[in-house]
Amino acid sequence: RSFGHTTGTVMAYALEYNDEKGISFFTDLLVVGENRQTFDLEGDSGSLIILTGQDSEKPRPIGIIWGGTANRGRLKLRCDHGPENWTSGVDLGRLLDRLELDLIITSS
């Protein structure tokens, strides 16, 4: 919604992390934008995360954005580096299972 189409890389799956203040953090997907830029902006929560296809594979939805850490400075995954601009997402399959829903994809 806010950022439009962005590209990035899924860096982790099922991450549990306690920051320096003892705040617990858990996410299914951890995504960083291309060139270490922010993958999402405020208002993008609920947007679909799509895995692009290789060669002739079709892109497929894998998750939904639920938050980011840009400018909050609470998530540092590498020693000797400052906080990074991570985007958190929930695994779409887990979410659909929990809600007892099916994803229907058509060719149109």
N, C-alpha and C positions, 0 to 999 in steps of 0.2 A: 504494500500500500504506500508506504513512505518512500522506499528506495527504488521501486520498480524492479526490473530484472537484475539480479546480481549473480556472480559466480564465486565459488569458494571450494574449500576442501574439508571433508569430514576428517577431523584429527583424532577423535576418540569416540568410543562407544561405551555406555554404562560407566561413566566417570563418577566417582565419589571423592570429594575433596573437602578438607577442612582448611580454611584460610588462617592467616596469622592472628585473627581476632577470635578464632574458634568457631566461626560460623560454618555450618555444614552445608555443602553444596552437592547436588546430585543431578545428573542429566543423562538422558539416553544418547543424544548426539551432541558433539561439540564441533562447531564449524568455524573456520576462519575464512574471511573474504580473500579474494585474489590479491596478491602483493601485500598480504598482512593488513589489508584495509578492513573496515567494519563490514560484516555481511548483512547486518540489519540496522534499522533505525527505530526510534520510538514510534510505536503505532504498527509495527510489522508483526507483532505477536499474532499467531493464528495463520500466518502465511504458510503455504506449502513449501517444503524442501523437496526438490526433485533431483534424483540421480540421473545424470545424462548418460545416454547409451553409448557404448563403444561400437564403432563400425555401423552395422545396420540395426543394432538394438534400439528399441524405443526407450525414451526417457520414462522413468517410473517414480511415482511419489514414494518417499521413504519416511518423511517426518513433517512435523509442524513446529514452527518457531514459537518458543514460549518466553524467551528473554535473551538479553545480551549483557555483556559486562563492560562495554565501552565506557570509558570515563568514570567507572566506579572503582577501579584499581583493586579489586579483591581477588582476582584469579591470576596467579603466576604459576605456570607449569614448568618453567625452566629456571634453574638456578642462574644467578648473575644476569637476569634479564628483568626488565620492568614488566608490569602487568600488560596483558595483550587484549586485543579486541575480539573476544570470543562471543559466539552466538550459541545459545542452548536450544535444543529441540527435543521433542518427545517422539519416540519411534511410532510411526503411524500404525504399524501392525499391532503393537501392544495396545495402543489407544482404541483401535477398532475392536479388538478382542474384548477389552474391558467394557466397552459400551455395547457389546454384542451387535456390532454393525458389520456390513460387508461393503467393500469398495467395488463399485461397478464401473468398468471402463468400456466405452464403446468406440468404434472407429470414426464416428461423426464428430 
